[in-house]
Amino acid sequence: MSTSAFRFVCFLTASLAVSTATAAVNFEKEILPFLTKKCIDCHKAPFEENGKKKEPKAGLRLDASWAIVKGSENGPVLTAGAPDKSSIYESVMLPKDDDGHMPSKGDDLTKEEAALLKKWIEEGANFGGWVGSTLGMPAGAVTELAKPFKPRTRDLFYAALEKEVKTPGDEAFAKAKAAGAQVSPVKVDSPLLRADFLTGVSKCDDTKIEALLPLKENIVQLDLGRTVITAAALKTVAQLPRLVSLDLRQTKVTDAGLEALTGLKKLETINLYGTEVTDAGLKHLARIKSLKHVYLWQSKATKAGAKQLASAIPGLKASVE
Ligand code: HEC
C-alpha cells in the first residue's frame, strides 16, 4: 500500500494552468458511476444485515470523497498525481488471480473505466466538490479535503515533461560547469534542469551559452539575467525544446533577437526587465502561444504594446510596471 502521500514539491509560486488536449475528468459524472456499481457494495459505511454489523472491507470506504482520501486500515489508497502510488488504481490493474485484484468479486472495470481512473488521478484527483456519504465523517473533513486535492497543475506539467527525458551523462554536466554554468535538478531526482550563470555573469557571453547544448533536452529553467549575452545567444536558447522559464533581465537582447524564440513550444515565462526590448519585440513574442507571463518593467515596451500582446495570447499577463 502506498504510504507516501503528496510528494510533489512546488517550486514555482505561480499556479499556472496546464494546457491539456482533452478535458479534465469529471469525478462525479465519469468515475463515481462505476465505483458505485463495482466497488461500493464492499466498501461503504458500516450497515446491518440479518442483525449483523457489516464493516467496509479493509476499512476502506469508497462512498465519500473524505473517506477515499482517508484510505483503508492500511493507510492511504490515493496519491494525487501518481496512479502508480494509488492502490485504488493499482488494485484494479493487478492480474485477476492476484489476491489483491479489485473488485474481488463481480465485473472488472473496463479498459475505458480504468483509463479514466488513471487520468483522474494524474490530473490531481479532484472530486470537484463531491462529498458523498457524510455518515461517520470527522468534523472538518471537507475543508481538509480542499487542501491536498487542489490540482497541482505546475507539478503535473513538469511530471509530464519528465517522462520525455533521460538524465544526461556526466560529460554534459562537466561541459556546462566548465563554461561557468550552475546546473541543478528542478527538484530531487528530476531529470529536468535549471541553469544559471550567477557565479560569473560578466563572463557569460554568447559562446558560453553553447556549452548548455548537451543538456538541451533537459533544461526547463534558464537564468541569463545580467549576463553579457547578445541577441545571438537566443539562437542557442531556441534549441532548448522544453524551456519553460527564461530570464533575460538586464541583458543586451534586442527586438530582432526575440524572433529566434518563436519556435519554443513550452515557454511560459520570460523576464525582459531592464532590456531595450520595445513593442516591436513583443510582436515576436505574440507568436509563442504557450506564454503566460512576460515581465517588461523598465524595458522600452509600452503599456499599449503589453496590452496588445496580452490580447494575442489568452490568459497571458504582461506587466510593464
Ligand atoms: C466483493 C467485495 C469487494 C468489491 C466489490 C471490491 N472490493 Fe476492494 N477489497 C475487498 C476486500 C475483501 C479487500 C481486502 C483484501 C485484503 O485484505 O487482501 C479489499 C481491499 C481493497 C483495497 C486495498 C485496501 C488496503 O489498503 O488494504 C483497495 C484499494 C480496494 N479494495 C479497492 C477496490 C476498488 C477500487 C473496487 C472496485 C473496482 C473494489 N475494491 C471492489 C473486497 C471488495
Residues whose N, C-alpha, C, O or C-beta is under 5 A from the ligand:
A	BS01	HEC	M1 K38 C39 C42 K57 A58 L60 S72 N74 G75 V77 S87 I88 S91 D99 M102 P103 S104 K105
